[in-house]
């Protein structure tokens, strides 16, 4: 696993915990963990489409 992929995975896992426990909006959880392109992360990691 590349360092970029590892960091992204850690950030998405932390964001998931925040969203579950603090009932934040997706954009707020992403911001708190340092993810700026949340839609591309969700598409690549979770196969979620925003169309």
C-alpha positions as CSV (number, residue, x, y, z in Angstrom):
1,X,0.0,0.0,0.0
2,X,1.3,3.4,-0.9
3,X,1.8,6.1,1.8
4,X,-0.9,8.2,0.1
5,X,-3.4,5.4,0.2
6,X,-2.6,4.6,3.8
7,X,-3.1,8.1,4.9
8,X,-6.3,8.4,2.9
9,X,-7.6,5.2,4.5
10,X,-6.8,6.4,8.0
11,X,-8.5,9.7,7.3
12,X,-11.6,8.0,5.9
13,X,-11.9,5.7,8.9
14,X,-11.6,8.6,11.3
15,X,-14.2,10.5,9.3
16,X,-16.5,7.5,9.5
17,X,-16.2,7.4,13.3
18,X,-16.8,11.2,13.5
19,X,-19.9,10.9,11.4
20,X,-21.3,8.0,13.4
21,X,-20.6,9.5,16.9
22,X,-21.1,13.2,16.4
23,X,-23.8,13.2,13.7
24,X,-21.9,15.7,11.5
25,X,-22.6,16.5,7.9
26,X,-20.2,14.6,5.5
27,X,-18.5,17.8,4.5
28,X,-17.9,18.7,8.2
29,X,-16.4,15.3,9.0
30,X,-14.2,15.4,5.9
31,X,-12.9,18.9,6.8
32,X,-12.1,17.8,10.4
33,X,-9.8,15.0,9.1
34,X,-8.2,17.0,6.3
35,X,-10.0,15.6,3.3
36,X,-10.7,18.3,0.7
37,X,-12.0,16.2,-2.2
38,X,-14.6,14.1,-0.4
39,X,-16.6,13.1,-3.5
40,X,-13.5,11.6,-5.2
41,X,-12.6,9.7,-2.0
42,X,-16.1,8.3,-1.6
43,X,-16.2,7.2,-5.2
44,X,-12.8,5.5,-5.1
45,X,-13.1,3.9,-1.7
46,X,-16.8,3.1,-1.3
47,X,-18.1,3.1,-4.9
48,X,-20.6,5.9,-4.1
49,X,-21.8,8.0,-7.0
50,X,-23.1,11.5,-6.8
51,X,-25.0,11.8,-10.1
